[in-house]
Amino acid sequence: MKKALYVMALCMGLLPLTGCMTLTDTPNENSVRMQHAIYTTWLQLPDDTEHIFFTDRPMWLTRIPVPND
């Protein structure tokens, strides 16, 4: 009984060291997934800079000239 508890404690202790990789992912699939994430991040960069510099906001100025009195 003690031996089973020791084995379970050892397995539970080693579990955080295994990481998030599953048995269904190959290194090539993981690489493709990471490249896709980096590519989409670079595609979003112009939108983020427009948002930072407030150039993506709509203009509230009228196109019709306003008469001066």
C-alpha positions as CSV (number, residue, x, y, z in Angstrom):
1,M,0.0,0.0,0.0
2,K,2.8,2.4,0.8
3,K,4.5,1.6,-2.5
4,A,1.4,2.6,-4.4
5,L,1.2,5.9,-2.5
6,Y,4.8,6.6,-3.2
7,V,4.3,5.9,-6.9
8,M,1.2,8.2,-7.0
9,A,3.1,10.9,-5.2
10,L,6.0,10.6,-7.6
11,C,3.6,10.8,-10.6
12,M,1.8,13.8,-9.2
13,G,5.2,15.5,-8.5
14,L,6.4,14.9,-12.1
15,L,3.1,16.0,-13.7
16,P,4.0,19.8,-13.8
17,L,7.2,19.0,-15.5
18,T,5.5,17.5,-18.6
19,G,4.3,20.7,-20.0
20,C,1.3,21.3,-22.3
21,M,2.3,19.0,-25.2
22,T,-0.1,16.3,-25.9
23,L,0.6,12.9,-27.6
24,T,-1.4,14.0,-30.7
25,D,0.8,17.0,-31.5
26,T,4.0,16.4,-33.5
27,P,6.8,19.0,-33.4
28,N,6.0,20.0,-37.0
29,E,2.3,20.7,-36.1
30,N,3.5,22.7,-33.1
31,S,5.8,24.7,-35.3
32,V,3.1,25.4,-37.8
33,R,0.8,26.5,-35.0
34,M,3.4,28.9,-33.6
35,Q,4.2,30.3,-37.1
36,H,0.5,31.0,-37.7
37,A,0.2,32.7,-34.3
38,I,3.2,35.0,-35.1
39,Y,1.8,35.7,-38.6
40,T,-1.6,36.8,-37.3
41,T,0.1,38.9,-34.7
42,W,2.0,40.7,-37.4
43,L,-1.1,41.2,-39.4
44,Q,-2.8,42.9,-36.5
45,L,0.1,45.3,-35.9
46,P,-1.2,48.1,-38.3
47,D,-4.6,48.0,-36.7
48,D,-3.0,48.3,-33.2
49,T,-0.9,51.3,-34.2
50,E,-3.9,53.0,-35.7
51,H,-5.8,52.5,-32.5
52,I,-2.8,53.8,-30.4
53,F,-2.5,57.0,-32.5
54,F,-6.3,57.5,-32.8
55,T,-6.3,57.4,-36.6
56,D,-9.0,54.7,-36.7
57,R,-11.6,57.0,-35.2
58,P,-14.4,58.3,-37.4
59,M,-14.4,62.0,-38.3
60,W,-17.3,64.0,-36.8
61,L,-16.7,67.0,-39.1
62,T,-19.5,67.8,-41.5
63,R,-18.9,67.7,-45.3
64,I,-21.4,70.6,-45.7
65,P,-19.9,74.1,-45.3
66,V,-21.2,76.0,-42.3
67,P,-22.0,79.7,-43.0
68,N,-20.1,82.2,-40.8
69,D,-22.1,85.1,-39.4
